[in-house]
Amino acid sequence: MTDKIKLYIDNVGRYVEADGGETLLDILARIRPELTFEPICARVNNKTEDLHFRIFSPKKVDFQPMWSASGERVYVRSLCMLLYRALTRVAPGAGLTIEHSISNGYYCLIRGVELTGELAGAIAAEMHRLVGLDLPIVPQQDLTSEAIPAFRKEGLEAKALLLETTHTLYTTYYTLDGIADSYYGPLASSTGLLRTFSLMLYKDGLLLLPFDRNDPTHPRTPRAQEKMYHAFTEHVAFNRVIGVKNVGELNRAVEQGHTADLINVAEALHAKKIASIADDIAERFRQGGARIVLIAGPSSSGKTTTTKRLATFLMTDLLRPQMISLDDYFIDRHLTPLDESGDYDYESIHALDLKQFNADLNALLRGEEVELPTYNFETGTRSYKGNRLHLDDNTVLLIEGIHGLNPELTQGVDDRMKYRVYVSALTTLAIDDHNWVPTTDNRLLRRIIRDHKYRGTTAVDTLRRWASVRRGEEKWIFPYQENADAMFNSSLIFELGVMKEYGEEILRNVPHDIQEYAEAYRLLKFLGYFAPIGEKLIPPTSLLREFLGGSSFRY
């Protein structure tokens, strides 16, 4: 008689017995009446696993709904495989590239066939048909040496190249209705769990829209992001020119000794783009506008270095930049609005003294001298210490802060006097044709490294706060992206290879017995796709130095 295995199920607060080799689906069948949701995956010993995961020893299990952080990732990845299967049925021989997230969805390109409204409708209809059949999505594991030719036979060259350059012995992939594909993380157990989505024509391709986070019974509504789309496509075109569109091609370039060339050309692109923004500001300045430059962007986008480099290029245009910190306009702490948990909400625009800020800006524009405030974060009070500012005829004012694109911040200032720059790491490097590098993961890794190096903050603390940071971005930054006069993509095609060793060392110290380990493990697996790149060739003016150290700028 086989001994029973005891599993602690977080969702029901008790132990459940299992036989060795049973799957999470088997366990779920026994406790389903006690759950108030339909799980799409589970955290097993704080690692996200699919529901086909087999149990052979005692575990702690926490089943996850599709609207959880882990669940949403599983849902989106599974939708992508569903789309791929539907395309191969409707248009055999056609290829699929899932480029990046935009407009509340995921931008997909179809290769080898003309994309029409009729074809898009047929693909969507086939996806819904496959959902209705509730077909299993089953994990498999093979020797990588056998998986590579299998993927090549399906026309998945980028996936085959990735496997060749990561040098793993075994490869996990999934099968659905006779096709195989691999994804960066687990998938749903069956197509029947993927009921909510929409697919529509968008630009030159399709926009795949998963469920709305606020109402998971409905798909998301597309959001107009013309400037964001242009910024993405500009860098995608750049990637094609240099021959590095995905991680496999990046790894191959590193193995072949082309790292210095990649770094030089990527840094040159940054410099050229910032110089172009400076020239545009200078031109508007000479026409009587653009006296105030507002630089905004989400956490770890590189706003500070971008602002400093922009100041340098503005000087080459014979302008004299001066900087003001929005932080110095915080209202006294006891007046600061509270967030949903009752803590002070410093990310709210109403944590700033907007009336005084606008009065000071207008006084400066009139040629008056203004005494600037200083905010003391220890006491939570604002004071004046004789820091005075006056704008001469060639002075342009640079203001960095998350609210820079929000019209409410400078509602009392003439629009003609403002120039808005949006900065974000709009990562265009793909893992392979069906897996993209999330821009939020790129920024999260930057922040983990920076917080650890400069702020004495552990990865656990950074990961724990990240959800709150993201909520603040969704509320105070992303709705105003399209207000920008210029967008600067701060991502560097080589940076994840450079951050690999830094990030891995920090993330390995995250304890396994806490919830944050799920994110740490996911990021470690993600970094495992990249060949390491040494930092010695990165110039001291590089934006990446803001996070790694060694910058020639003072922060």
C-alpha positions in Angstrom: 0.0 0.0 0.0 1.4 3.4 -1.1 1.7 6.1 1.6 -0.5 9.1 1.0 1.2 12.4 0.3 -0.1 15.4 2.4 -0.6 18.7 0.5 -1.5 21.9 2.3 -4.0 23.8 0.2 -3.9 27.5 1.0 -7.3 28.2 -0.6 -9.2 25.9 1.9 -6.8 26.2 4.8 -6.3 22.5 5.4 -4.3 19.4 4.3 -5.5 17.2 1.4 -4.2 13.7 0.8 -2.9 12.6 -2.6 -1.4 9.6 -4.3 2.1 9.9 -5.8 1.8 10.9 -9.5 -1.6 12.7 -9.2 -1.9 16.0 -11.0 -3.1 19.3 -9.6 -6.2 18.7 -11.7 -6.9 15.5 -9.8 -6.5 17.4 -6.5 -8.7 20.3 -7.8 -11.5 17.9 -8.6 -11.8 16.9 -4.9 -11.9 20.5 -3.5 -13.6 22.3 -6.4 -16.9 22.8 -4.4 -14.9 24.7 -1.8 -13.5 27.3 -4.2 -15.2 30.4 -5.4 -13.3 30.7 -8.7 -12.0 28.5 -11.5 -8.3 28.1 -11.2 -6.0 28.5 -14.2 -2.7 27.6 -12.5 -1.3 27.2 -9.0 1.6 28.2 -6.9 3.4 25.1 -5.7 5.9 25.8 -3.0 5.8 29.4 -4.2 6.5 28.5 -7.9 3.8 28.9 -10.6 2.9 25.6 -12.2 0.3 24.5 -14.7 -2.5 22.2 -13.5 -1.0 19.2 -15.2 1.8 19.4 -12.6 2.3 16.0 -10.9 2.7 15.6 -7.1 5.4 13.2 -5.8 6.2 14.8 -2.4 4.5 17.0 0.2 3.8 20.5 -1.2 2.1 23.8 -0.3 -0.4 24.6 -3.0 -2.2 27.9 -3.7 -4.6 27.7 -6.7 -4.7 30.9 -8.7 -7.6 32.6 -10.6 -7.0 34.0 -14.0 -7.2 37.6 -12.7 -4.2 37.1 -10.3 -0.8 38.2 -11.4 0.4 34.7 -12.2 -3.0 33.7 -13.6 -3.1 36.6 -16.1 0.3 35.7 -17.5 -0.8 32.1 -17.9 -4.0 33.2 -19.6 -2.3 35.5 -22.1 0.4 32.9 -23.0 -2.4 30.3 -23.5 -4.3 32.8 -25.7 -1.2 33.1 -27.9 -1.0 29.3 -28.4 -4.7 29.3 -29.1 -4.2 32.0 -31.8 -1.3 30.1 -33.3 -3.3 26.9 -33.5 -6.3 28.7 -35.1 -4.0 30.4 -37.6 -2.5 27.1 -38.7 -6.0 25.7 -39.3 -7.4 28.6 -41.1 -4.3 29.5 -43.1 -1.9 26.5 -43.3 1.7 27.6 -43.8 1.1 31.2 -42.5 3.5 32.4 -39.8 2.7 34.3 -36.6 4.9 36.9 -34.8 3.6 38.3 -31.5 5.6 41.6 -31.3 4.7 43.5 -28.1 1.9 44.8 -25.9 0.2 48.0 -27.0 -3.2 49.5 -27.0 -4.4 47.3 -24.1 -3.6 44.2 -26.1 -0.9 42.3 -28.0 0.2 43.3 -31.5 0.5 40.3 -33.8 1.8 40.1 -37.4 0.7 37.4 -39.9 3.3 36.3 -42.4 2.9 34.4 -45.7 -0.7 35.3 -46.4 -2.7 38.5 -47.0 -4.4 39.7 -43.9 -8.0 40.8 -44.5 -11.0 41.4 -42.3 -12.4 38.1 -43.5 -9.3 36.2 -42.5 -9.2 37.9 -39.1 -12.8 37.0 -38.5 -12.1 33.4 -39.5 -9.2 33.1 -37.1 -11.3 34.5 -34.2 -14.1 32.1 -35.0 -11.7 29.2 -35.0 -10.3 30.3 -31.7 -13.8 30.4 -30.2 -14.6 26.9 -31.7 -11.4 25.5 -30.1 -12.5 27.0 -26.7 -15.9 25.3 -27.1 -14.2 22.0 -27.6 -12.3 22.4 -24.3 -9.2 20.7 -25.8 -6.3 19.8 -23.4 -3.1 21.8 -23.5 -0.5 19.3 -22.4 3.1 19.9 -21.2 5.8 17.7 -22.7 9.5 17.4 -22.1 12.1 16.2 -24.6 15.8 16.4 -25.2 16.6 19.8 -26.6 18.5 18.2 -29.4 15.2 16.6 -30.5 13.1 19.7 -29.9 15.2 21.9 -32.1 14.6 20.0 -35.4 10.9 19.6 -34.5 10.5 23.4 -34.2 12.5 24.0 -37.4 10.1 21.6 -39.2 7.2 23.8 -38.0 9.0 26.9 -39.3 9.8 28.2 -35.8 13.3 29.2 -36.6 13.6 31.8 -33.8 12.6 29.3 -31.3 15.1 26.7 -32.6 17.9 29.3 -32.5 17.0 30.3 -28.9 17.3 26.7 -27.8 20.6 26.3 -29.6 22.1 29.3 -27.8 20.7 28.6 -24.3 22.4 25.1 -24.2 19.9 23.4 -22.0 19.7 19.6 -22.0 15.9 19.3 -21.9 13.1 21.5 -23.2 9.6 21.8 -21.9 6.9 22.6 -24.5 3.1 22.3 -24.9 0.9 20.4 -27.4 -2.5 21.5 -28.5 -4.6 19.7 -31.1 -1.6 18.3 -32.9 0.8 21.2 -32.8 3.7 22.0 -30.4 5.0 25.3 -29.1 7.0 26.6 -26.1 6.3 29.5 -23.9 8.0 31.5 -21.2 6.1 30.0 -18.3 3.2 27.5 -17.8 -0.1 27.4 -19.8 -3.7 26.7 -19.0 -4.8 23.1 -18.8 -7.3 23.3 -21.5 -8.8 25.7 -24.1 -12.1 25.9 -22.3 -10.5 28.2 -19.7 -9.9 30.9 -22.4 -13.4 32.1 -23.0 -12.9 35.8 -22.8 -10.9 37.6 -25.6 -11.3 39.5 -28.8 -9.3 39.7 -32.0 -9.3 42.7 -34.3 -7.4 44.2 -37.2 -4.8 46.7 -36.0 -2.3 48.6 -38.2 -0.6 46.0 -40.3 -1.6 43.1 -38.1 -4.0 41.9 -35.4 -4.6 43.1 -31.9 -5.3 40.2 -29.4 -7.2 41.5 -26.4 -7.5 39.3 -23.3 -10.0 39.9 -20.4 -10.5 43.2 -18.8 -8.9 43.2 -15.3 -11.8 45.2 -13.9 -14.4 42.9 -15.5 -12.9 39.5 -16.4 -16.2 38.5 -18.2 -15.4 41.0 -21.0 -12.4 41.6 -23.2 -10.4 44.8 -22.9 -11.2 47.9 -24.9 -8.5 49.0 -27.2 -6.7 52.3 -26.3 -5.5 54.7 -28.9 -1.6 54.9 -28.8 -0.4 56.2 -32.1 2.8 57.8 -30.7 3.6 54.6 -28.7 3.0 52.5 -31.8 5.5 54.7 -33.8 8.1 54.5 -31.0 7.8 50.7 -31.0 7.9 50.3 -34.8 10.9 52.6 -35.1 12.9 50.3 -32.8 11.6 47.1 -34.4 13.0 48.4 -37.7 16.3 49.2 -36.0 16.5 45.7 -34.7 16.0 44.3 -38.2 18.7 46.5 -39.6 21.3 45.3 -37.1 20.1 41.7 -37.4 19.1 41.2 -33.8 15.3 40.8 -33.6 15.2 38.1 -30.8 17.2 36.7 -28.0 18.6 33.8 -30.0 20.1 36.3 -32.5 21.4 38.4 -29.6 23.0 35.3 -28.0 24.6 34.3 -31.3 26.0 37.8 -31.8 27.6 37.6 -28.3 29.0 34.1 -29.0 30.5 35.4 -32.3 32.2 38.4 -30.6 30.0 41.2 -31.8 29.1 42.6 -28.4 31.1 45.8 -28.8 29.4 46.6 -32.1 25.9 46.1 -30.6 26.7 48.3 -27.6 28.2 51.1 -29.9 25.3 51.2 -32.3 22.6 51.0 -29.6 24.3 53.9 -27.6 24.6 55.9 -30.8 20.8 55.5 -31.4 20.1 56.8 -27.9 22.4 59.8 -28.5 20.9 60.5 -31.9 17.3 60.4 -30.6 18.0 62.6 -27.6 19.9 65.1 -29.8 16.9 65.1 -32.2 14.5 65.9 -29.2 16.9 68.7 -28.1 17.0 70.2 -31.6 13.1 70.2 -31.7 13.0 71.9 -28.3 15.5 74.5 -29.5 13.6 75.2 -32.7 10.3 75.8 -30.7 12.2 77.8 -28.2 13.5 80.2 -30.9 9.9 80.6 -32.1 8.9 81.8 -28.6 7.7 78.6 -27.0 9.1 75.5 -25.2 10.5 77.3 -22.2 9.5 74.5 -19.9 10.4 70.9 -20.7 8.5 68.2 -18.8 10.0 64.7 -18.6 7.8 61.9 -17.4 7.8 58.1 -17.5 7.2 55.1 -15.3 9.5 53.7 -12.6 13.1 52.8 -13.7 12.5 54.1 -17.2 15.7 56.1 -17.0 14.1 59.6 -16.7 17.0 61.0 -14.6 19.8 60.1 -17.1 17.6 61.1 -20.0 17.1 64.5 -18.4 20.8 65.0 -17.8 21.7 63.9 -21.3 19.0 66.1 -22.8 20.5 69.0 -20.8 23.9 68.3 -22.4 22.5 68.3 -25.9 20.5 71.5 -25.3 23.7 73.3 -24.4 25.1 72.3 -27.8 22.0 74.1 -29.2 23.2 77.2 -27.3 20.5 77.0 -24.6 21.1 77.0 -20.9 19.1 74.3 -19.0 18.0 74.7 -15.4 16.3 72.0 -13.4 13.5 72.0 -10.9 12.6 69.0 -8.8 8.9 68.3 -8.4 9.6 66.5 -5.1 10.3 70.0 -3.6 6.6 70.9 -4.2 5.2 68.2 -2.0 2.6 69.5 0.4 3.3 68.9 4.1 2.9 65.2 5.0 -0.1 65.6 7.3 -2.0 67.1 4.3 -1.0 64.3 1.9 -3.9 62.3 0.5 -4.2 58.6 1.5 -4.3 55.6 -0.7 -6.6 52.6 -0.5 -4.7 51.1 2.3 -4.6 54.3 4.4 -0.9 55.1 3.7 0.3 58.5 2.4 0.0 58.5 -1.4 3.0 60.3 -2.6 2.3 59.2 -6.2 -0.9 61.2 -6.3 -0.8 64.4 -8.2 -2.6 66.0 -5.3 0.4 65.3 -3.0 1.9 68.3 -4.8 1.2 72.0 -4.2 -0.2 72.6 -7.7 -1.2 76.2 -7.0 2.2 77.3 -5.8 4.0 75.3 -8.6 2.0 77.0 -11.3 2.4 80.4 -9.7 6.2 79.9 -9.6 6.4 78.7 -13.3 4.4 81.7 -14.5 6.5 84.1 -12.5 9.7 82.6 -14.0 8.2 82.9 -17.5 7.5 86.6 -16.8 11.2 87.1 -16.0 10.7 87.4 -12.3 13.1 85.8 -9.7 11.5 83.0 -7.7 12.6 81.4 -4.4 12.2 77.7 -4.8 11.1 75.5 -1.9 12.9 72.5 -0.5 11.1 69.4 0.8 12.5 67.6 3.9 11.5 63.9 3.6 12.5 63.2 7.2 10.2 65.9 8.7 7.6 65.8 5.9 7.6 69.6 5.6 8.5 72.1 3.0 10.7 75.1 3.7 12.5 77.9 1.9 16.3 78.2 2.2 17.2 81.0 -0.2 17.4 78.9 -3.3 16.5 81.5 -6.0 16.0 81.1 -9.7 15.7 83.5 -12.6 15.4 82.6 -16.3 17.5 84.6 -18.7 16.8 84.9 -22.4 18.5 81.5 -23.2 17.3 79.5 -20.2 15.1 76.4 -20.7 13.6 74.9 -17.6 13.7 71.0 -17.2 11.3 69.4 -14.9 11.4 65.6 -14.3 8.6 63.7 -12.6 5.9 61.1 -13.1 3.1 63.7 -13.6 4.8 65.7 -16.3 2.3 64.7 -19.0 -0.7 65.2 -16.9 -2.4 68.5 -18.0 -3.5 69.1 -14.3 0.2 69.6 -13.3 0.7 72.7 -15.3 -2.9 73.8 -16.0 -2.1 77.4 -15.2 0.7 77.6 -17.8 0.3 78.4 -21.5 0.6 75.2 -23.5 2.8 76.9 -26.1 5.5 77.2 -23.4 5.5 73.5 -22.6 7.3 70.6 -24.3 6.5 67.1 -23.0 8.9 64.1 -23.2 7.7 60.6 -22.4 10.5 58.2 -21.4 10.0 54.4 -21.1 11.9 51.2 -21.8 9.7 50.0 -24.7 11.5 46.7 -25.2 11.3 45.5 -28.8 13.5 42.4 -28.4 11.5 39.2 -28.7 12.3 36.0 -26.9 11.1 34.2 -30.1 8.3 34.7 -32.6 5.6 33.8 -30.0 7.2 35.2 -26.8 8.1 38.9 -26.2 10.1 40.6 -23.6 7.6 42.4 -21.3 8.6 46.1 -20.8 7.5 45.8 -17.2 10.0 43.0 -16.6 12.8 45.0 -18.1 12.0 47.9 -15.8 11.5 45.7 -12.7 15.0 44.2 -13.2 16.5 47.6 -13.5 14.7 48.7 -10.3 15.8 45.5 -8.4 19.4 46.1 -9.3 19.3 49.9 -8.6 17.4 49.5 -5.3 19.9 46.8 -4.1 23.0 48.8 -5.2 22.0 52.3 -4.1 19.2 52.2 -1.7 20.0 49.2 0.5 16.7 47.6 -0.5 16.4 43.8 -0.9 14.8 42.2 -3.9 12.0 41.0 -1.6 11.1 44.6 -0.7 11.2 45.7 -4.3 9.1 42.8 -5.5 6.6 43.4 -2.6 6.1 47.1 -3.6 6.0 46.5 -7.3 2.3 45.9 -7.6 1.6 49.2 -5.8 4.1 51.0 -8.1 2.3 49.5 -11.2 -1.1 50.6 -9.9 0.3 54.1 -9.5 1.6 54.0 -13.1 -1.7 52.8 -14.5 -3.5 55.7 -12.7 -1.1 58.6 -13.0 1.2 58.0 -16.0 -0.1 55.7 -18.7 -3.4 57.6 -19.4 -1.3 60.6 -20.4 1.3 59.0 -22.7 -0.1 60.3 -25.9 0.1 63.9 -24.6 3.9 63.7 -25.3 5.5 65.9 -27.9 8.3 63.3 -28.1 8.8 59.7 -27.0 12.1 58.4 -26.0 12.6 54.6 -25.9 15.2 54.1 -23.2 15.6 50.3 -23.7 19.0 49.1 -25.0 19.0 45.9 -27.0 21.9 44.4 -25.0 20.9 45.4 -21.5 19.3 42.2 -20.3 22.5 40.3 -21.1 24.4 42.9 -19.0 21.9 42.8 -16.1 21.8 39.0 -16.1 24.6 38.4 -13.6 23.6 41.3 -11.4 20.0 40.2 -11.4 20.7 36.5 -10.8 22.9 37.2 -7.8 20.3 39.3 -6.1 17.3 37.2 -7.0 18.9 34.0 -5.7 18.9 35.5 -2.2 15.1 35.6 -2.2 13.9 33.0 0.4 11.8 30.1 -1.0 9.2 30.2 1.8 7.6 33.6 0.9 5.2 34.6 -1.9 7.7 36.9 -3.6 9.8 33.8 -4.5 7.3 33.1 -7.3 8.3 36.3 -9.0 12.0 35.8 -8.3 11.9 32.3 -9.8 10.1 33.6 -12.8 12.7 36.4 -13.4 15.6 33.9 -12.8 14.1 31.6 -15.5 13.7 34.6 -17.8 17.3 35.8 -17.4 18.4 32.2 -18.1 17.5 32.8 -21.8 20.3 35.4 -22.2 24.0 35.0 -22.8 26.0 37.1 -20.3 27.4 40.4 -21.5 30.2 42.2 -19.6 29.7 45.8 -18.7 33.2 47.1 -19.4 32.4 48.3 -22.9 29.4 50.3 -21.7 30.2 54.1 -21.8 29.9 56.2 -18.6 27.2 58.3 -20.3 25.0 55.2 -20.9 21.5 55.3 -19.5 22.2 51.8 -18.1 24.8 53.2 -15.8 22.0 54.8 -13.8 21.2 51.3 -12.5 24.6 49.5 -12.6 26.8 52.4 -11.4 29.9 53.9 -13.0 28.0 56.9 -14.6 29.8 60.1 -15.4 26.6 61.9 -14.3 25.9 62.8 -10.7 22.6 61.6 -9.2 
